[in-house]
Amino acid sequence: MTKVTIKETQNPTILKFEFEDFITQNESFEFKNIDDAKSSPLAQQLFYLPFVKTVYISGNFIAIEKYNIVEWEDVKDAVAEQINSFVDNGGTIITIEENKTKKQPITVYGETTPNPAALKFVVSRMLTKNAIEFKNIDDTAASPLAKELFKFSYVKEIFIDENYISVTKYEINNWDEITLELRSFIKQFIENGGVVLDESVIVAAEKQEKSKTQEFDNLDVTSQQIINILEEYVKPAVAADGGNIVFDSYNEEDKIVKVILQGACSGCPSSTFTLKSGIENMLKSMLNDEKIQVEAVNA
């Protein structure tokens, strides 16, 4: 028997009805009325309830937005029972066309990082050669996967590089509550042909890289040396922890090196210690200048 779990959301008009397993592959659906919901027999049935305004189906849940004519407290159990009954009687939740692309099995596993708010999901194949960070859903034009991940209420930031996705969460959930859900979603999304990164946007990013190379040639010698040290000695280490470090600027007068922290490094409690005791000391030693200081622009 099906048993959905009722979960409140940050929006008091929206309630989530969660299933134990995923009910969609790598897509999300939003239905505003019964005609809009032709691909979902369950959503069509729910629209017969006069208080149902919008039905969302994604991942392992159905979310319903209500009109103010009723309170959720009065009707939520009846709605859950209707969903349970519909599924137990063989009803179709969503009608999905057969995926024409051949399913490619992959493995995905979670790996801890020095940042307790970030977890690194390692994938068994290459995803990108360009490190890309997403701070919110509006930034995700380059990544359909990141866009879908931001629909999980606890996802705060996403960083994608090489063969992993680093997810930073809000404090509302513990990792033991959400790791399996995220890992399963990423695995199913990629296996079912979902696009992790849009190649056309990556081409644009590569053009930016060429532009950065030209900028590099125009920098002073010390700045060039700092960039080379970061690339060769620092980036591989922080990448192993699900993060990235990008050179921002160097001031010749006050000897301050400014960097940008990405992925698991951003907001990490130990990042200040790493900058000062690790990277700063390395630059002082390799550049033979004890006055050098390192600061994170986004610390």
WOLINSUL-V477803 format. One record per helix or strand of 2 or more residues. SS is the DSSP state (hx for helix, st for strand). FROM is the first residue (numbers start at 1). TO is the last residue. If there is no record, write none. Layout:
BEGIN
ss	from	to
SS	FROM	TO
SS	FROM	TO
END
This chain:
BEGIN
ss	from	to
st	5	8
st	14	18
st	28	31
hx	41	46
st	52	58
st	61	66
hx	72	88
st	108	112
st	118	123
st	132	134
hx	137	142
hx	144	149
st	155	161
st	164	169
hx	175	191
hx	199	218
hx	221	240
st	243	251
st	256	263
hx	271	287
st	293	296
END
